[in-house]
Amino acid sequence: MKHLKNLVIVLAVSITITFIFSASMGGDNFSIKEFFLNVIYGIVIGGSISLSGFLSHFIINRLNVESNPLRTYIILLTAVFMYITIDVFIVNGLWYRFVYHIPFERIFLSTSIIITSIITIFIGLIIFFIILSKIYMQKFITAQRETQQAIKEAELAKFETLKAQINPHFLFNSLNALSTLIHIDTNKADEFVSKLSGIYRYVLNHQDADMVAVEKELAFAEDFADLQAIRFNQNFTLTIQKFEGSENTMIIPLSLQLLLENVFKHNIISQNKKVHISISFEDKYLVVSNNKTMTKEVKTSHAVGLSNIMNRYAVVSDQQCVVEDTNDYFTVKIPLVHVD
């Protein structure tokens, strides 16, 4: 239907131009025969020019419009110009030879016929590129959308992979803590297991979510801190500022767990070296900050933690995480994402 519409436009314009040319060249006394001849000529020249559309579609489909738009356009311009030029001179030569019985040697020596042919070529190119511009832009936009969709799917796959790292990381740390407690205090080990089941239930329920409400994540962080308090004999404090924002404000799920784990992993925590952790809100960020005790030598790194959070935020938000590392404090600011 779209190609038929374009063909009708080309034919209508061609017929109109044919009558204008005929009138300008002395066709004042139009007969019925001349009228129909002009209509037929307009159809023939317009129809043959419209075939350049197939040529343009062939070129667009064979070349990569998105990666080489200028090159594609130049090739199109050159190919269509050559086609229309050859087409117009062939059609005009045959038309004047067999309709008006003018010898070939006189046709292309006629100034009026040559001028008419050049003007026809020029107008044909204008008509063609008006139609082509729409086709070309649609093709370019479609290619852009397909590329963006591919990027989105790749980023989502990356996101899922990053999320999948959290479970084994969390389980590994928890089992290490439980193994230590079993040899030190069996009662604390039982309490640890009870709290661990509740924590792991949250992990299982939210690990597949892209985002989670801030209030839910804060409640989870508090429960997670209670779990770690058993592990570290209450030798750290956690202060959480009350969240007064919208319930549609979200953050990456399990991000607070990873940030708290980083605190425990990189600091020596004891009765003499207590760590004070705060979770607060600043502008459009949730801020997790802690004082630094003597740095713990970390022999094994699973490359999860902070890099995981930063990579995941790069997928779902234009805002970046902010890390501030001074001599006395380590602070991470993660963006708050508002969902309609």
C-alpha positions as CSV (number, residue, x, y, z in Angstrom):
1,M,0.0,0.0,0.0
2,K,2.9,2.4,0.9
3,H,4.7,1.7,-2.4
4,L,1.4,2.1,-4.4
5,K,0.9,5.5,-2.7
6,N,4.4,6.6,-3.7
7,L,3.8,5.4,-7.3
8,V,0.5,7.4,-7.5
9,I,2.3,10.5,-6.3
10,V,5.1,10.1,-8.9
11,L,2.6,9.5,-11.7
12,A,0.5,12.4,-10.8
13,V,3.5,14.8,-10.6
14,S,4.9,13.4,-13.9
15,I,1.6,13.9,-15.7
16,T,1.2,17.5,-14.4
17,I,4.8,18.4,-15.4
18,T,4.3,16.8,-18.8
19,F,1.3,19.2,-19.5
20,I,3.3,22.1,-18.2
21,F,6.2,21.3,-20.5
22,S,3.8,20.8,-23.5
23,A,2.1,24.1,-22.9
24,S,5.4,26.0,-22.5
25,M,6.7,24.5,-25.8
26,G,3.8,25.8,-27.8
27,G,1.0,23.3,-27.2
28,D,-1.7,25.9,-27.2
29,N,-4.0,23.9,-29.5
30,F,-4.5,20.7,-27.6
31,S,-6.4,17.9,-29.3
32,I,-7.8,14.9,-27.7
33,K,-5.0,12.9,-29.1
34,E,-2.4,15.3,-27.7
35,F,-4.1,15.1,-24.3
36,F,-3.9,11.3,-24.1
37,L,-0.4,11.3,-25.5
38,N,0.7,13.6,-22.7
39,V,-1.1,11.4,-20.1
40,I,0.6,8.3,-21.5
41,Y,4.0,10.0,-21.6
42,G,3.6,11.1,-18.0
43,I,2.7,7.6,-16.9
44,V,5.6,6.0,-18.9
45,I,8.2,8.5,-17.6
46,G,6.8,8.5,-14.1
47,G,6.5,4.8,-13.9
48,S,10.0,4.2,-15.2
49,I,11.5,6.7,-12.7
50,S,9.5,5.1,-9.9
51,L,11.4,1.9,-10.5
52,S,14.4,3.6,-8.9
53,G,12.6,2.9,-5.6
54,F,13.5,-0.8,-6.0
55,L,17.1,0.1,-6.6
56,S,17.2,2.2,-3.5
57,H,15.6,-0.5,-1.4
58,F,18.1,-3.0,-2.7
59,I,21.0,-0.7,-1.8
60,I,19.6,0.1,1.7
61,N,19.0,-3.5,2.5
62,R,22.5,-4.6,1.3
63,L,24.5,-1.8,3.1
64,N,24.7,-1.0,6.8
65,V,22.8,2.3,7.1
66,E,23.6,2.8,10.8
67,S,27.3,2.3,10.7
68,N,27.9,4.0,7.4
69,P,25.1,6.5,6.8
70,L,27.1,9.0,4.7
71,R,28.6,6.3,2.5
72,T,25.2,4.7,2.0
73,Y,23.7,8.0,1.1
74,I,26.4,8.8,-1.5
75,I,26.1,5.4,-3.1
76,L,22.3,5.9,-3.3
77,L,22.7,9.4,-4.8
78,T,25.1,8.2,-7.4
79,A,23.2,5.0,-8.3
80,V,19.8,6.7,-8.6
81,F,21.2,9.7,-10.5
82,M,22.7,7.4,-13.1
83,Y,19.6,5.3,-13.3
84,I,17.2,8.3,-13.7
85,T,19.6,10.0,-16.3
86,I,19.8,6.9,-18.4
87,D,16.1,6.2,-18.0
88,V,15.0,9.6,-19.1
89,F,17.2,9.7,-22.2
90,I,16.1,6.2,-23.2
91,V,12.4,6.9,-22.7
92,N,12.6,10.3,-24.5
93,G,14.6,8.8,-27.3
94,L,12.0,6.0,-27.8
95,W,9.1,8.3,-27.3
96,Y,10.0,10.9,-29.9
97,R,11.2,8.2,-32.3
98,F,8.1,6.0,-32.3
99,V,5.4,8.4,-31.3
100,Y,6.5,11.6,-33.2
101,H,8.6,9.7,-35.8
102,I,11.6,11.9,-35.3
103,P,14.9,10.3,-36.4
104,F,17.3,9.4,-33.6
105,E,20.1,11.6,-35.1
106,R,17.8,14.6,-34.7
107,I,16.4,13.8,-31.3
108,F,19.5,14.3,-29.3
109,L,20.5,17.4,-31.4
110,S,17.3,19.1,-30.5
111,T,17.9,21.7,-27.8
112,S,14.3,21.6,-26.6
113,I,14.3,17.8,-26.1
114,I,17.7,17.9,-24.3
115,I,16.5,20.8,-22.0
116,T,13.3,18.9,-21.4
117,S,15.2,15.7,-20.5
118,I,17.5,17.6,-18.1
119,I,14.6,19.2,-16.4
120,T,12.8,15.9,-16.2
121,I,15.9,14.3,-14.6
122,F,16.2,17.1,-12.1
123,I,12.5,16.9,-11.1
124,G,12.7,13.1,-11.0
125,L,15.6,13.3,-8.5
126,I,13.7,15.8,-6.4
127,I,10.6,13.6,-6.3
128,F,12.7,10.5,-5.6
129,F,14.7,12.1,-2.7
130,I,11.6,13.4,-1.1
131,I,10.2,9.9,-1.0
132,L,13.7,8.4,-0.2
133,S,14.3,10.7,2.7
134,K,11.3,9.2,4.5
135,I,12.3,5.6,3.6
136,Y,16.0,6.3,4.6
137,M,15.1,7.8,7.9
138,Q,12.7,5.0,8.8
139,K,15.4,2.5,8.0
140,F,18.0,4.4,10.0
141,I,15.6,4.8,13.0
142,T,14.7,1.1,12.8
143,A,18.4,0.2,12.8
144,Q,19.0,2.5,15.8
145,R,16.1,0.9,17.7
146,E,17.4,-2.6,17.0
147,T,20.9,-1.6,18.2
148,Q,19.5,0.0,21.3
149,Q,17.4,-3.0,22.0
150,A,20.4,-5.3,21.6
151,I,22.4,-3.1,24.0
152,K,19.5,-3.2,26.5
153,E,19.2,-6.9,26.3
154,A,23.0,-7.3,26.7
155,E,23.0,-4.9,29.7
156,L,20.0,-6.8,31.3
157,A,21.9,-10.1,30.8
158,K,24.9,-8.5,32.5
159,F,22.6,-7.2,35.3
160,E,21.3,-10.8,35.9
161,T,24.8,-12.1,36.0
162,L,25.9,-9.5,38.5
163,K,22.9,-10.3,40.7
164,A,23.7,-14.0,40.6
165,Q,27.0,-13.3,42.3
166,I,25.3,-12.1,45.5
167,N,23.9,-15.4,46.7
168,P,27.1,-17.4,46.8
169,H,29.0,-14.4,48.2
170,F,26.5,-14.0,51.1
171,L,26.3,-17.7,51.8
172,F,30.1,-18.1,51.8
173,N,30.5,-15.3,54.4
174,S,27.7,-16.6,56.6
175,L,28.9,-20.2,56.6
176,N,32.4,-19.0,57.6
177,A,30.9,-17.0,60.5
178,L,28.8,-20.0,61.6
179,S,31.7,-22.3,61.4
180,T,33.6,-20.0,63.8
181,L,30.7,-19.6,66.2
182,I,30.1,-23.4,66.5
183,H,33.5,-23.8,68.1
184,I,33.2,-20.8,70.3
185,D,29.5,-20.6,71.5
186,T,26.9,-23.1,70.5
187,N,24.0,-20.9,71.8
188,K,25.2,-18.0,69.7
189,A,25.5,-20.4,66.8
190,D,21.8,-21.4,67.2
191,E,20.8,-17.8,67.3
192,F,22.9,-17.1,64.3
193,V,21.2,-19.9,62.3
194,S,17.7,-18.6,63.3
195,K,18.5,-15.1,62.1
196,L,20.2,-16.4,59.0
197,S,17.1,-18.2,57.8
198,G,15.1,-14.9,58.0
199,I,17.9,-13.0,56.2
200,Y,18.2,-15.7,53.5
201,R,14.4,-15.6,53.0
202,Y,14.7,-11.9,52.1
203,V,17.6,-12.6,49.8
204,L,15.6,-15.3,47.9
205,N,12.5,-13.1,47.7
206,H,14.4,-10.1,46.3
207,Q,17.4,-11.4,44.4
208,D,15.5,-11.3,41.1
209,A,14.1,-7.8,41.5
210,D,15.8,-5.0,39.6
211,M,14.9,-2.5,42.3
212,V,13.5,-2.6,45.8
213,A,11.8,0.1,48.0
214,V,14.2,1.9,50.3
215,E,12.2,1.1,53.4
216,K,12.4,-2.6,52.8
217,E,16.1,-2.5,52.2
218,L,16.6,-0.5,55.4
219,A,14.7,-3.1,57.4
220,F,16.8,-5.8,55.8
221,A,20.0,-3.9,56.7
222,E,18.9,-3.7,60.3
223,D,18.2,-7.4,60.4
224,F,21.5,-8.2,58.7
225,A,23.3,-6.0,61.3
226,D,21.7,-7.9,64.1
227,L,23.0,-11.1,62.5
228,Q,26.5,-9.7,62.3
229,A,26.3,-8.4,65.9
230,I,26.3,-12.0,67.0
231,R,29.4,-12.7,64.9
232,F,31.3,-9.6,66.2
233,N,30.1,-9.6,69.8
234,Q,28.3,-6.3,69.5
235,N,31.6,-4.5,68.7
236,F,30.0,-2.2,66.1
237,T,27.1,0.2,66.0
238,L,24.7,0.9,63.2
239,T,22.7,4.1,63.1
240,I,19.9,4.4,60.5
241,Q,18.3,7.7,59.7
242,K,14.5,7.5,59.2
243,F,13.5,7.6,55.6
244,E,10.9,10.3,54.9
245,G,10.8,10.0,51.1
246,S,8.2,8.5,48.7
247,E,7.4,4.8,48.8
248,N,8.3,4.8,45.1
249,T,11.9,5.6,45.9
250,M,14.0,2.6,45.1
251,I,17.6,1.3,45.3
252,I,19.4,-1.8,44.1
253,P,18.3,-4.8,46.2
254,L,20.9,-6.3,48.6
255,S,23.1,-3.3,48.1
256,L,23.2,-2.4,51.8
257,Q,24.1,-6.0,52.6
258,L,27.1,-5.8,50.3
259,L,28.2,-2.4,51.7
260,L,28.0,-3.6,55.3
261,E,29.9,-6.8,54.4
262,N,32.6,-4.5,53.0
263,V,32.9,-2.7,56.3
264,F,33.3,-6.0,58.2
265,K,35.7,-7.4,55.6
266,H,38.1,-4.4,55.5
267,N,38.2,-3.4,59.2
268,I,39.5,-5.0,62.3
269,I,36.5,-5.1,64.7
270,S,37.1,-5.7,68.4
271,Q,36.2,-4.3,71.8
272,N,39.1,-1.9,71.5
273,K,38.5,-1.1,67.8
274,K,34.8,-0.5,67.4
275,V,33.3,0.4,64.1
276,H,30.5,3.0,63.9
277,I,28.4,2.7,60.8
278,S,25.7,5.2,59.7
279,I,23.1,5.1,57.0
280,S,21.7,8.5,56.1
281,F,20.2,10.5,53.2
282,E,21.8,13.3,51.3
283,D,20.2,15.0,48.3
284,K,19.4,12.2,45.9
285,Y,21.6,9.6,47.5
286,L,21.6,7.0,50.3
287,V,24.9,7.4,52.2
288,V,26.7,4.6,54.0
289,S,29.6,5.7,56.1
290,N,32.0,4.2,58.6
291,N,35.0,5.1,60.6
292,K,38.2,3.2,59.7
293,T,40.0,1.0,62.2
294,M,43.2,-0.8,61.4
295,T,42.8,-2.2,57.9
296,K,42.4,-5.9,57.8
297,E,44.6,-7.9,55.4
298,V,42.2,-9.4,53.0
299,K,43.8,-12.5,51.4
300,T,40.9,-13.4,49.2
301,S,38.7,-11.1,47.2
302,H,35.6,-12.4,45.2
303,A,35.4,-9.2,43.2
304,V,31.8,-8.6,44.3
305,G,30.9,-5.9,46.8
306,L,31.3,-2.3,45.7
307,S,32.1,-3.1,42.0
308,N,29.0,-5.1,41.8
309,I,26.8,-2.2,43.1
310,M,28.5,0.3,40.8
311,N,28.1,-1.9,37.7
312,R,24.4,-2.6,38.5
313,Y,23.6,1.1,39.0
314,A,25.3,1.8,35.6
315,V,22.5,-0.3,34.1
316,V,19.4,1.1,35.8
317,S,20.4,4.7,36.5
318,D,22.1,7.6,34.8
319,Q,23.5,8.6,38.3
320,Q,26.8,7.1,39.4
321,C,27.8,5.9,42.8
322,V,30.1,8.2,44.8
323,V,33.0,6.8,46.8
324,E,34.9,8.9,49.4
325,D,37.9,7.4,51.0
326,T,39.7,9.5,53.6
327,N,42.2,8.6,56.3
328,D,39.5,8.3,58.9
329,Y,36.3,7.5,57.1
330,F,35.0,5.4,54.2
331,T,31.8,6.6,52.6
332,V,29.7,5.3,49.7
333,K,26.7,7.2,48.2
334,I,24.3,5.2,46.1
335,P,21.6,6.9,44.0
336,L,18.0,6.9,44.9
337,V,15.9,6.0,41.9
338,H,12.3,7.4,41.6
339,V,9.9,5.0,39.9
340,D,6.5,6.3,38.7
